[in-house]
């Protein structure tokens, strides 16, 4: 992403943090999708299962920071 010239590198590094502790096994595809949305300033459309209401919920998010 940084190689593609997608913005100011210092601003990107302030918005994305990668923590080595408590790592989860998550596909890097998700990281790339969210990071691209964050860098380009685009919204994400997600759907998730809400246990409390037992329903699939759709949301639109504007990512501000990414902690991975």
PEDA-V163465 format. One record per pair of residues at least 12 apart in sequence whose C-alpha atoms are under 6 Angstrom apart, sorted by the first residue. I is the first residue (numbers start at 1). GAP is how many residues later the second one is. D is the distance in Angstrom with one decimal. If there is no record, write none. Layout:
I:GAP:D, I:GAP:D
This chain:
15:50:4.7, 16:49:5.8, 16:50:4.7, 16:51:6.0, 17:50:4.8, 18:49:5.8, 18:50:4.8, 38:25:5.4, 43:18:5.4, 43:19:4.7, 44:16:5.5, 44:17:5.0, 45:14:5.8, 45:15:4.5, 46:12:5.7, 46:13:5.4
